[in-house]
């Protein structure tokens, strides 16, 4: 393919800034006004709720086991025997009469990021914590400097100006500080900007030029002459206000990368390829754009170049880049590879990447898997979110699962939905028509797609014969239509296999949780959805207590097979058999007559209730003292139970599940060994209790009687416990 002419490409691709000769530094204008002094006040500019949040973040001294010996703890701080982070917790929580005098002389020797420990102290004491906060921030700008965000004074403004100009590791923080304080920071900078000392003047001028708002008017507190001098400085600002002696120079691209061997992106207009050096510069720009704090404008330049290219060619380029990285053994210092997939990938990228994400944690590749989750979140399509949902529900690697869950929560928040509501809307239609089917045209013959109760696709030929697989195109079939139809069905099977088990489990969970929908939501999400309708019509639903089903033609019918219309304003949910009463047998007969197979046990589901007086003390004694195989304990995780945190010896001694605002907790002895689950093949159930949290059993802190638990959920819990025996 012919290369594009260089005059059709952005300057940053053919003459990138890191290859240009740097311009000579432009001197800052000579000082205009002498003898100015910055304001001597020190202020705090807290964001709404920020001060309270910082103070609440203090750890330690929770008081669970009584009031601490504050005087004794103070002595530990004085003699230096107290751990430094604990010192910060003490100052944040101890009585003020003890803490304030100690804060005045507090000089912790820390070499690690200390902002988290210092924030509660700054939030509590404000000005009294000023000196130590500034001192520790200077010692570690990138790790502790964030504590200075609400501080506003001459010393902090001067420090931020220095960081903004000189210190790459703290430039993002300094920019954020100037965005927060804006023109309020100006009076503290003007004296340096109009003074003689070169370093402070350079820093202050650079900072003034970065502030948004009416800088000149803010400078007028120093007089009209000073304001006019500042106006002249701003008018004389160079195009690039960063240190002119530091031109943008990215790290060399890794040795494994040969961009000449990759399929080069092509231009949208004309279909011409990027020249080899331009393709390499595009990778450089993309790498730089991920560190926009170090390379201002790199993100915009990369986006400008990408906008000129055909999206499909960028997708192919990004995937080839990824494959080259994998072929090289996935070496480090290649942090641009995965984000490129997230930026330029498509639904096919999602399908190819997801199996690798699931494999990597088992190959000591947890960080890669987490980056892969970031790729899916970056692509952000419905198909990508469906695969994220599958990872969040199905992976056995808890760290990866939490990352996927967090990505889904973020996606839900962006759309103004709960996680469950997002999952409702994430089911793709996969190109199915309004009846939930698809016709695959081979030319002389056609096949119609259908789905069974587990959403497994099948095809029916024109003679009514049902097949689980589509026949391969033959010599008599249309040479264009048949291969395309065969490819479509293969992709459909792959996509539906990803979501099928998740959707069945999701609806079963909705039944147990007694989720409900409005009639409009029910119609859109279940009755008319091309895929979900196939399992929705195999269930019994309820509208404010009145049971009904979805007939094959999409109409609603009651147990007598008469037309049914939900009452106005009704809430519709999946009926749990506990709520059927004496109509359960009628519904079972109806489904048997129509030969309707259910996607999960509903009509045949086991229903259990508490015995009279059982669980009044918050315990289920009939299950306690039993010994069960560890595999059955682990099996509970399939029905919503979660293993507890590892304790001494790496043993998980509890497994629990939510029950409203409380938790049902099973205490185990000796417990499940993390990473060696069969170390103790038999587990003794010491307690089954209702507790306010999933922590260790503390006498007197039980939640209450089991009779307070929702009857449907109680039936499920009892079933799980019975299945252990």
ABEGO torsion letter per residue (X at the ends): XBBBBAAABBAAAABBAAABBBBBBBBBBBBABBGBBBBABBBBBBBBGAAAAAAAABBEGAGAAEBBBAAAAAAAAAAGABBAAAAAAAAAABBAAAAAAAAAABBBBBABBAAAAAAAAAAAAEAAAAAAAAAAAAABAAAAAAAAAABBBAAAAAAAAAAAAABAAAAAAAAAAAAAAEAAAAAAAAAAAABABAAAAAAAAAAAAABBEBAAAAAAAAEAAAAAAAAAAAAABBABABBAABBBBBBBBBAABBAAABBBBBBABGGBBBBAAAAAAAAAAAAAAABAAABBGAAAAAAAAAAABBAAAAAAAAAAAAAAAAAAGGBBGAAAAAAAAAAABBAAAAAAAAAAAAAAAAAGAAAAAAAAAAAAAAAGBAAAAAAAAAAAAABABAAAAAAAAAAAAAAAAAAGBBAAAAAAAABBAGGBBAAGBBBBBAGABBBBBBBBAAGBBBBBBAAGBBBABBBBBBAABBAAAAAAAAAAAAAAAAAAAAAAAAAAAAAAAAAAAGBBBBAAAAAAAAAABAAAAAAAAABBBBBGGBBBBBBAAGBBBBAAGBBBBBBBGBBBBBBBAAAAEAAAAAAAAAAAAAGBBBABBAAABBBBBBBBGBGAAGBBAAABGBBBBAAAAAAAAAAGBBBBBBBBGGBBABBBBBBEABBBBBBBOAEBBBGBAAABABBBBABBBBBABABBBBBGABAEBAAABBAAAAAAAAAAAAAAX
